[in-house]
Amino acid sequence: MLRNINQPKLCNCTQLAVKKINEQPPRSSNPDRTKTEDAWLRARSCSAASDLLCFEQNKRYRLRVTERHQQEADQCQTRFRIHQLRDYNHFAL
């Protein structure tokens, strides 16, 4: 269910027990520790069954981010053009 669990620096080779999976990231705990210790949140990773769904979600996210960056770039170019015109008028006087 959780992919790449044995990658270096990801979980320090500890075993995780998944408590429940919701829309939020899965909560997991280390079965070697006491039950009084708080559970921590794991980063969401796509499972083999939901790769296509995750791909579609990531594609939509990438499109939103790209559109936002394009809008910011357009605004910066507009501001730059305005400053160029102001500077040109200032020097032309």
HULINLIN-V664396 format. One record per helix or strand of 3 or more residues. SS is the DSSP state (hx for helix, st for strand). FROM is the first residue (numbers start at 1). TO is the last residue. Records with the same first field share a line. If there is no record, write none. Layout:
SS=FROM-TO, FROM-TO
//
This chain:
st=16-20, 27-30
hx=48-92
//
